[in-house]
Amino acid sequence: MAAHAGERAEKTGDFYCASCDEKVHVTAGDKIPTCPNGHKQFETRRNEPGNK
């Protein structure tokens, strides 16, 4: 699952940067921000309520 900064998050969860693995927490419906280091692509998403 690849996601990019500026897209709307479909679910609440933690997105992890593809370049540096920094975590960004996003609430469903909000735009995904850039990671703290300025990167814009996220490879993994974890800690989604309702998903195991």
N, C-alpha and C positions, 0 to 999 in steps of 0.2 A: 504494500500500500504506500504509494508515494503521495505526499501532499506538499503544497507550496504556500509560502507566505502570501497573504492576500486572499486566499480562498476561504470560504465559510466552512467552519467545522460542522460536520453532520452530527457528531456526538461529542459529549464532554469527555475529556481525557488528556493525557500527557503525550505530547508529540516530541520525538527525539530527533535532533538534527542529523542529517546524513553526513555532514562534514566533520562535526566535532562532538556529537552525542549529547549536546546540551539539551536540557528538558525545558519545554514551554507548555504550561497548562492552559487549555482552551476550553471554554464553555460552548456547548452546542449553539449554533447560530452566530457566534462571534467570528470575526476574521482572524485567521492564523497570523500572528506577528512573526517578524524575523526572529531568529534565535539571538541570545545576548551577544553573540560574536558577529552578527550581521548576515549570517547565512540564510538562505530562503527555501531550502529543500529539506523535507523531513521524511525519513524512511520508516520509522516504526511508531506505533501508537499504543499506549498502555493505560491501565487504570480507568477503563471505561465502565461506569456503573451498568450493571446488568450483563456484562460480558465476563466470561471466566477464562 
